Amino acid sequence: MSESNFDVPEAPGLTPSFAMKFLRDGMRSVNMLTLANESFGPMDNFNFFSEDFYTRVFLPEEDCPKRTIVRKFLEVTDTIQSLGNAEMARFNVDGSRVNGQVKFPFDLEFEPMPEITERFSMDREFDANGNEIKFYD
């Protein structure tokens, strides 16, 4: 690991997200993305499962970050704030395109089970040698 000439502040917590890939016969797969927390910033803890996950992006109040996020979304979709739900709904199970209005949930919420959430510490943890214990270990 190389040394840095400048200090990078430590994040106050994790910025959890996860994605699911759905394979489809005869067409490209589709991804559903999720974000935890109601912002793009880190949470105030290190428990990956401490917050619900959403397939909708909560736009920030500040104008510059909001416009940046919207502009990025418009590069790939016309459904601002939705992370893959519309694309999954555009096709029927047999692979044919849906005729007429496509109906889909704008937002799906994934709530971690309490017995999973309780397994992880809210604090950053270190081993006896001072190395950080990653949440996924």
N, C-alpha and C positions, 0 to 999 in steps of 0.2 A: 504494500500500500504506500503510495507516495504522500509526502507531506505537502500541505497547502500553505501558501503565503498569506492567506486571509482566513479569518474566522467565519465559519458558516454557523448561524444560530441553530440550535437544536429545535426541532419541531416539538410543540407541546403535546403532540399525540399522533396517532395514526390517521391516515386518510383512506379508509377502507372502501373497496369496491370489488365487485366480482362480475364475471361474464358467463353466460351460458351459450353454447353453440348448438344450434338445432340443425341436424343434417336432413336434407330433403332430396328425395329421388328426382333425378332429371333436372335439377336446378341448383343454383348456388345455395350454400348453407346460409343461415341467418343467425346473427348474434343478438342476444338481449343483454344489455349492460345495466348495471345497478351502481348506485352510489349510496353510501351511508352518510348520515349527517345532512343537514340542509344547506350545505355550502361546499365549495370546492376546497376550502381550507381544512386543516387538520382538526380532529376532535381534541378535547382536553384530556384524553386518557389514551392508554395503550391496549385496551381490550377491543380486539377486532370485532367482537360480537356484541358490543355494548349499545349499539344503535340499530334501528331498523334500516333496511336497504330499500331504495326506491328506484323505479325505472323512469322517473321524471327528474329533471334537473331543476333545482330551485335557483332561480336567477338572483344574483346579488342586487342589493339596493343601489350601489354605486353605478353611475352611468357608464364609465369606461369599461370595467369588467363585464358588465351586462352586454354592452354592444359587441365586445370582443367574442363572448361566448355565442351570442346569436349569430354573428357573422360566420363563425366556425361551423355551427350547425347547418347554416344555409348552404355550405359547400357540398353537403351530402344528403340533405333531407329538407322537406318542406314542413315537417312536423317539429317545430321548435320545442325543446325541452323533453321530448320523448326519446328513449334510448332503445329502439328496436321493436316496439310493439306493433307499429303500423305495418312494417315490412312482413312480419309473420302472418298478419291477417289478410294480406293481398292475394293469397293462394288457398285453394281448397286442399283437402287431404290428398286428393288424386293428382295434385299438381296443376290443375286448371286455374286460370285467373278468375278471381271473384268478379262477377258482373254487378254493376251498380255500386251503391255506397258501401264502402268497407267499414265494418264495425269492429272496434277493438277497444280494450280498456286503455285509457290515456295513461294511467299510472297503476303499477302493481307494487305492492308493499310486501317485503319479506321480513318477517319478525323472527329474530333468533329465539330459539327455545331457552327458557331460563336455565335449564340444567346445563346447557352449553355455555351460556354467558357466564355462569358462576364458576366455570373451570378456569377462567383466565383472570389475571390480575389487571386492575385498572392502572397500575403503575409500571414504569419501565423496570425490568428486572435484570440483574447481573449475577453471573456465577462467581465462584470464589476467587477467580483470577481477574475479575473486573470486566469481563467480556459480556456484552449485552446478550441476553437470552431472547432470541427472536420468538414472537408469538407463534409462529408456525412450527417451531421446534417442539 
